[in-house]
Protein backbone atom coordinates (compact mmCIF):
# COMPACT_ATOMS: atom_id res chain seq x y z
CA UNK A 1 0.00 0.00 0.00
CA UNK A 2 2.89 2.41 0.73
CA UNK A 3 4.39 1.64 -2.69
CA UNK A 4 1.01 2.44 -4.26
CA UNK A 5 0.88 5.81 -2.43
CA UNK A 6 4.42 6.68 -3.52
CA UNK A 7 3.63 5.80 -7.12
CA UNK A 8 0.39 7.81 -6.99
CA UNK A 9 2.34 10.84 -5.78
CA UNK A 10 4.88 10.30 -8.58
CA UNK A 11 2.03 10.25 -11.11
CA UNK A 12 0.69 13.59 -9.79
CA UNK A 13 4.15 15.12 -10.00
CA UNK A 14 4.43 13.82 -13.57
CA UNK A 15 1.17 15.58 -14.49
CA UNK A 16 2.28 18.82 -12.83
CA UNK A 17 5.74 19.01 -14.41
CA UNK A 18 4.72 18.34 -18.02
CA UNK A 19 2.87 20.77 -20.24
CA UNK A 20 1.94 19.01 -23.48
CA UNK A 21 -0.44 16.17 -24.19
CA UNK A 22 -2.11 14.57 -27.16
CA UNK A 23 -5.88 14.73 -26.85
CA UNK A 24 -8.23 12.47 -28.76
CA UNK A 25 -11.82 13.55 -29.33
CA UNK A 26 -14.59 11.58 -30.93
CA UNK A 27 -17.28 12.94 -33.18
CA UNK A 28 -20.38 11.22 -34.50
CA UNK A 29 -19.71 12.84 -37.89
CA UNK A 30 -16.19 11.51 -38.43
CA UNK A 31 -14.96 8.08 -39.43
CA UNK A 32 -11.74 8.58 -37.43
CA UNK A 33 -11.04 10.07 -34.02
CA UNK A 34 -9.35 13.49 -33.99
CA UNK A 35 -5.94 13.78 -32.26
CA UNK A 36 -4.17 17.05 -31.48
CA UNK A 37 -1.30 18.25 -29.33
CA UNK A 38 -2.34 20.66 -26.59
CA UNK A 39 -0.72 22.66 -23.83
CA UNK A 40 -2.39 21.89 -20.52
CA UNK A 41 -2.56 22.92 -16.89
CA UNK A 42 -3.12 20.36 -14.10
CA UNK A 43 -4.97 21.66 -11.03
CA UNK A 44 -3.31 19.21 -8.55
CA UNK A 45 -6.65 17.49 -7.95
CA UNK A 46 -8.44 15.58 -10.68
CA UNK A 47 -8.77 18.00 -13.59
CA UNK A 48 -6.69 19.04 -16.55
CA UNK A 49 -7.42 22.27 -18.40
CA UNK A 50 -6.53 23.36 -21.92
CA UNK A 51 -7.45 26.20 -24.26
CA UNK A 52 -8.48 26.00 -27.89
CA UNK A 53 -10.08 28.10 -30.57
CA UNK A 54 -13.87 28.07 -30.47
CA UNK A 55 -13.70 27.14 -34.17
CA UNK A 56 -11.41 24.13 -33.64
CA UNK A 57 -12.23 20.51 -34.44
CA UNK A 58 -11.79 19.77 -30.70
CA UNK A 59 -14.56 22.18 -29.74
CA UNK A 60 -16.88 20.86 -32.45
CA UNK A 61 -16.27 17.26 -31.38
CA UNK A 62 -16.80 18.06 -27.68
CA UNK A 63 -20.22 19.50 -28.48
CA UNK A 64 -21.24 16.06 -29.77
CA UNK A 65 -19.29 13.81 -27.40
CA UNK A 66 -17.68 14.93 -24.13
CA UNK A 67 -15.58 11.76 -23.69
CA UNK A 68 -11.86 12.28 -24.38
CA UNK A 69 -8.57 10.45 -24.10
CA UNK A 70 -5.15 12.00 -23.46
CA UNK A 71 -1.59 10.75 -23.62
CA UNK A 72 1.30 12.55 -21.93
CA UNK A 73 4.83 11.29 -22.50
CA UNK A 74 8.28 12.16 -21.19
CA UNK A 75 10.56 10.21 -23.50
CA UNK A 76 13.74 11.19 -21.66
CA UNK A 77 12.43 9.97 -18.27
CA UNK A 78 10.65 6.96 -19.83
CA UNK A 79 7.28 7.92 -18.35
CA UNK A 80 3.84 8.05 -19.88
CA UNK A 81 0.27 8.54 -18.74
CA UNK A 82 -2.92 7.55 -20.52
CA UNK A 83 -6.05 9.36 -19.34
CA UNK A 84 -9.76 8.91 -19.99
CA UNK A 85 -12.04 11.74 -18.93
CA UNK A 86 -15.09 13.89 -19.41
CA UNK A 87 -14.66 17.38 -20.89
CA UNK A 88 -16.70 20.52 -20.39
CA UNK A 89 -16.33 24.08 -21.62
CA UNK A 90 -15.55 26.45 -18.71
CA UNK A 91 -18.11 29.26 -18.70
CA UNK A 92 -16.95 31.26 -15.65
CA UNK A 93 -14.94 34.20 -17.06
CA UNK A 94 -12.66 34.54 -14.00
CA UNK A 95 -11.78 30.83 -14.12
CA UNK A 96 -11.22 31.05 -17.89
CA UNK A 97 -8.75 33.91 -17.50
CA UNK A 98 -6.95 32.25 -14.57
CA UNK A 99 -6.51 29.02 -16.52
CA UNK A 100 -5.33 30.86 -19.63
CA UNK A 101 -2.73 32.67 -17.52
CA UNK A 102 -1.55 29.39 -15.94
CA UNK A 103 -1.16 27.73 -19.33
CA UNK A 104 0.56 30.76 -20.84
CA UNK A 105 3.06 30.96 -17.96
CA UNK A 106 3.77 27.24 -18.15
CA UNK A 107 4.42 27.47 -21.88
CA UNK A 108 6.48 30.66 -21.62
CA UNK A 109 8.61 29.51 -18.66
CA UNK A 110 9.43 26.11 -20.15
CA UNK A 111 10.10 27.03 -23.76
CA UNK A 112 13.68 26.22 -24.72
CA UNK A 113 13.24 28.03 -28.05
CA UNK A 114 11.14 31.07 -28.92
CA UNK A 115 7.66 30.11 -30.01
CA UNK A 116 4.38 31.69 -30.90
CA UNK A 117 1.43 29.94 -29.29
CA UNK A 118 -1.35 30.11 -31.93
CA UNK A 119 -3.95 31.11 -29.35
CA UNK A 120 -2.07 34.36 -28.67
CA UNK A 121 -3.24 35.54 -32.09
CA UNK A 122 -6.89 35.17 -31.07
CA UNK A 123 -9.13 37.50 -29.10
CA UNK A 124 -9.98 35.94 -25.69
CA UNK A 125 -13.65 35.82 -26.74
CA UNK A 126 -12.65 33.41 -29.51
CA UNK A 127 -10.99 30.96 -27.10
CA UNK A 128 -12.64 28.14 -25.17
CA UNK A 129 -11.13 26.84 -21.95
CA UNK A 130 -11.89 23.17 -21.46
CA UNK A 131 -11.80 21.24 -18.18
CA UNK A 132 -11.21 17.51 -18.37
CA UNK A 133 -12.27 15.68 -15.24
CA UNK A 134 -10.04 12.60 -15.06
CA UNK A 135 -12.13 9.45 -14.86
CA UNK A 136 -9.30 6.90 -15.04
CA UNK A 137 -5.59 6.99 -15.73
CA UNK A 138 -2.73 4.59 -16.33
CA UNK A 139 0.72 5.87 -15.37
CA UNK A 140 3.80 3.95 -16.47
CA UNK A 141 7.44 4.49 -15.57
CA UNK A 142 9.77 2.29 -17.60
CA UNK A 143 13.05 3.39 -16.03
CA UNK A 144 15.36 1.09 -14.07
CA UNK A 145 12.42 -0.71 -12.52
CA UNK A 146 9.24 -0.77 -14.59
CA UNK A 147 6.14 0.29 -12.71
CA UNK A 148 2.54 0.72 -13.77
CA UNK A 149 -0.43 2.04 -11.80
CA UNK A 150 -4.08 2.28 -12.87
CA UNK A 151 -6.39 4.44 -10.76
CA UNK A 152 -9.41 6.71 -10.87
CA UNK A 153 -9.26 10.48 -11.02
CA UNK A 154 -10.61 10.71 -7.48
CA UNK A 155 -7.45 8.90 -6.28
CA UNK A 156 -5.43 11.89 -7.54
CA UNK A 157 -7.58 14.29 -5.52
CA UNK A 158 -7.19 12.25 -2.36
CA UNK A 159 -3.39 12.02 -2.45
CA UNK A 160 -0.98 14.77 -1.36
CA UNK A 161 1.37 16.56 -3.74
CA UNK A 162 5.05 16.73 -2.78
C-alpha positions in Angstrom: 0.0 0.0 0.0 2.9 2.4 0.7 4.4 1.6 -2.7 1.0 2.4 -4.3 0.9 5.8 -2.4 4.4 6.7 -3.5 3.6 5.8 -7.1 0.4 7.8 -7.0 2.3 10.8 -5.8 4.9 10.3 -8.6 2.0 10.2 -11.1 0.7 13.6 -9.8 4.1 15.1 -10.0 4.4 13.8 -13.6 1.2 15.6 -14.5 2.3 18.8 -12.8 5.7 19.0 -14.4 4.7 18.3 -18.0 2.9 20.8 -20.2 1.9 19.0 -23.5 -0.4 16.2 -24.2 -2.1 14.6 -27.2 -5.9 14.7 -26.9 -8.2 12.5 -28.8 -11.8 13.6 -29.3 -14.6 11.6 -30.9 -17.3 12.9 -33.2 -20.4 11.2 -34.5 -19.7 12.8 -37.9 -16.2 11.5 -38.4 -15.0 8.1 -39.4 -11.7 8.6 -37.4 -11.0 10.1 -34.0 -9.3 13.5 -34.0 -5.9 13.8 -32.3 -4.2 17.1 -31.5 -1.3 18.3 -29.3 -2.3 20.7 -26.6 -0.7 22.7 -23.8 -2.4 21.9 -20.5 -2.6 22.9 -16.9 -3.1 20.4 -14.1 -5.0 21.7 -11.0 -3.3 19.2 -8.6 -6.6 17.5 -8.0 -8.4 15.6 -10.7 -8.8 18.0 -13.6 -6.7 19.0 -16.6 -7.4 22.3 -18.4 -6.5 23.4 -21.9 -7.4 26.2 -24.3 -8.5 26.0 -27.9 -10.1 28.1 -30.6 -13.9 28.1 -30.5 -13.7 27.1 -34.2 -11.4 24.1 -33.6 -12.2 20.5 -34.4 -11.8 19.8 -30.7 -14.6 22.2 -29.7 -16.9 20.9 -32.4 -16.3 17.3 -31.4 -16.8 18.1 -27.7 -20.2 19.5 -28.5 -21.2 16.1 -29.8 -19.3 13.8 -27.4 -17.7 14.9 -24.1 -15.6 11.8 -23.7 -11.9 12.3 -24.4 -8.6 10.4 -24.1 -5.1 12.0 -23.5 -1.6 10.7 -23.6 1.3 12.5 -21.9 4.8 11.3 -22.5 8.3 12.2 -21.2 10.6 10.2 -23.5 13.7 11.2 -21.7 12.4 10.0 -18.3 10.6 7.0 -19.8 7.3 7.9 -18.3 3.8 8.0 -19.9 0.3 8.5 -18.7 -2.9 7.5 -20.5 -6.1 9.4 -19.3 -9.8 8.9 -20.0 -12.0 11.7 -18.9 -15.1 13.9 -19.4 -14.7 17.4 -20.9 -16.7 20.5 -20.4 -16.3 24.1 -21.6 -15.6 26.4 -18.7 -18.1 29.3 -18.7 -16.9 31.3 -15.7 -14.9 34.2 -17.1 -12.7 34.5 -14.0 -11.8 30.8 -14.1 -11.2 31.1 -17.9 -8.8 33.9 -17.5 -7.0 32.2 -14.6 -6.5 29.0 -16.5 -5.3 30.9 -19.6 -2.7 32.7 -17.5 -1.5 29.4 -15.9 -1.2 27.7 -19.3 0.6 30.8 -20.8 3.1 31.0 -18.0 3.8 27.2 -18.1 4.4 27.5 -21.9 6.5 30.7 -21.6 8.6 29.5 -18.7 9.4 26.1 -20.2 10.1 27.0 -23.8 13.7 26.2 -24.7 13.2 28.0 -28.0 11.1 31.1 -28.9 7.7 30.1 -30.0 4.4 31.7 -30.9 1.4 29.9 -29.3 -1.3 30.1 -31.9 -4.0 31.1 -29.3 -2.1 34.4 -28.7 -3.2 35.5 -32.1 -6.9 35.2 -31.1 -9.1 37.5 -29.1 -10.0 35.9 -25.7 -13.6 35.8 -26.7 -12.6 33.4 -29.5 -11.0 31.0 -27.1 -12.6 28.1 -25.2 -11.1 26.8 -21.9 -11.9 23.2 -21.5 -11.8 21.2 -18.2 -11.2 17.5 -18.4 -12.3 15.7 -15.2 -10.0 12.6 -15.1 -12.1 9.4 -14.9 -9.3 6.9 -15.0 -5.6 7.0 -15.7 -2.7 4.6 -16.3 0.7 5.9 -15.4 3.8 3.9 -16.5 7.4 4.5 -15.6 9.8 2.3 -17.6 13.0 3.4 -16.0 15.4 1.1 -14.1 12.4 -0.7 -12.5 9.2 -0.8 -14.6 6.1 0.3 -12.7 2.5 0.7 -13.8 -0.4 2.0 -11.8 -4.1 2.3 -12.9 -6.4 4.4 -10.8 -9.4 6.7 -10.9 -9.3 10.5 -11.0 -10.6 10.7 -7.5 -7.5 8.9 -6.3 -5.4 11.9 -7.5 -7.6 14.3 -5.5 -7.2 12.2 -2.4 -3.4 12.0 -2.4 -1.0 14.8 -1.4 1.4 16.6 -3.7 5.0 16.7 -2.8 
